[in-house]
Amino acid sequence: MIELREMTIQEFEVYFQDKFKRYTEILSENPHEIGESPAVQAKKQLSNLLPQGLTTPRHWLFTVQVDEELAGYVWLKIEEECVSVRNLFIGSVPWKGCRYRSYESDRAST
């Protein structure tokens, strides 16, 4: 069974650290600016997007579970007239003969 549910604080901490690590790697591979290290840039940008962490207004973070195992994450930003997908990550896990692929949208701008 596939289940989408709101992220717990503990899940958010794991998610944020993983997102920070992956975003730092992306910035390291594609340097856009000279100056701050990719880790500093990643931390600033992610902290600006979610200044109150899991309780940031208008942002909703969910976990995706398949047969009670973590399969991915969904991060939505809800605005007055639209919902934007800030991050969608479904990891590679076997499930009923199928394989999931990883799809991710890392947009650091608001």
N, C-alpha and C positions, 0 to 999 in steps of 0.2 A: 504494500500500500504506500502511496506517495502522500506525504503530509507537509504542509507549509505552516509554520508557527512562528510567533514572535520570538526573537532572540532573548536569551537570558543574559544577565550581566556577565556571567562566567564565559558564555559563548561569545559575547561581544569582545571581551578582552583577548580571547584566542583569535577571533576574526581580525581585530584591529592590528594585532602584532603580525599576523600573516600578511595582511594587506600592506602594512608598512614595509615588511621585508620584500614583498614582490614589487611594490612601487619603487622602492630604493633601487632594486635591480634594474628596473625599466629605465629609471633616470640615469643610472650608471652606464647603461648601454647606449643611451641617446642623450648626451649632454647638450642642453639648450643654452645654458648660461654658464659663464665662468664666475666663480665666486664661492658660494656656499656648497658644501658637500651634498651629494645626492641624498644622504640620510637626513641631513638638516632640512633640505627642501621638501622631502617626502613628509617628514613629521609636521612641518609648518602647514603644508597644503591640506593634509588629512585632518589636522587639528582645526583648521579654519572651516572645513566642510562640516565637521561634527564637533563644534566647540563644547557641547554639553554631553558628548559621548552618546550613549544609547538613548538619552532623554532629549536630544536636540529636537526642537520643535519642527514639525512638518517632515521629519525623516523617520522612516519605518524600516527596521531591519528584521529579516526573517531567516530561519534555517529551513532547508529542504531536507527531509528525511525520506529514505526509501527502506521499507521494512525495518523501521526503528534505527537505521544507521544513517549518520550524517552523510548527505550527498552533495550539499552545496549551500549557497547563500543568495539572498535577494536583498538589495538595498534600494528603496524607493524614496523619492522626494515628492511630496504632495504639495502642489501650489494651487492657487485659486481656481484655475481652469484646466489644469493638466497634471498628470503624474509622469515624472521622469524616472527612468531606470538608471540609477547611479552606478550600480554594480550588479552583475549577474554572474555567478560562478557555480558551475556544476562540475564537480570533480569526476575523474575516470573511475567508475566502480561498476563491476558486473552486476546486472540485474535481469533476471528472467531471460537469459540468453542474449541480452542487448548490452551494448557498451555506451556509457555516457561520454560525451566529449566536453571539453572545457570551453566555455564561451564567456568571455569577459569584456566588459566595457569599462575602461578606467578613464573617466573624464574628470580631471581635477578642477575644472572651472565650474563656477556656479551658474 
